[in-house]
Amino acid sequence: MPFPRFARSRTAKEPLVAVDDPRLAGWETVTSFEDRDTAVAWRDQLRAMGLDAACVADHAPDQFGRGDIYLVVPPSQWSRANEIVDNLD
């Protein structure tokens, strides 16, 4: 009996930092960061609390993950996200 191969995901993996993603165009900025790792950690915290958060940038971060990176959420979730970020700071 042949062994089944591990199933590969057919969906594209979401980038850590989205650049020019039209799906996020109307989202509100909660805060900004200068490095990718910190921005992604905060994004993951908001997601763990049930918010739809993403990291976006005007330009791709450099090879060390540095750049102007914005933590964004849908407009309807901005107030809650802002309260969480202010209290976890």
Residue pairs with C-beta under 8 A, 6 or more apart in sequence:
16 36
16 40
16 55
17 36
17 39
17 40
17 55
17 56
17 57
17 60
17 61
17 67
17 69
18 24
18 54
18 55
18 56
18 57
19 56
19 57
19 58
19 59
19 60
21 54
21 56
24 54
24 56
24 72
26 74
26 75
27 54
27 56
27 72
27 73
27 74
27 75
28 72
28 73
28 74
28 75
28 78
29 70
29 71
29 72
30 46
30 53
30 71
30 72
30 73
30 78
30 81
30 82
30 85
31 42
31 70
31 71
31 85
32 68
32 69
32 70
32 71
33 39
33 42
33 55
33 69
33 70
33 71
34 66
34 67
34 68
34 69
35 61
35 64
35 65
35 66
35 67
35 69
36 55
36 61
36 65
36 66
36 67
36 69
37 65
39 55
39 69
39 70
39 71
40 55
42 53
42 71
42 85
43 53
43 54
43 55
43 71
45 84
45 88
46 53
46 71
46 73
46 81
46 84
46 85
47 53
49 84
51 73
51 77
51 80
51 81
51 84
52 73
52 74
52 77
53 71
53 72
53 73
53 81
54 71
54 72
54 73
55 69
55 70
55 71
55 72
56 69
56 70
56 72
57 67
57 68
57 69
57 70
58 68
59 67
59 68
60 67
61 67
61 69
71 81
71 85
73 81
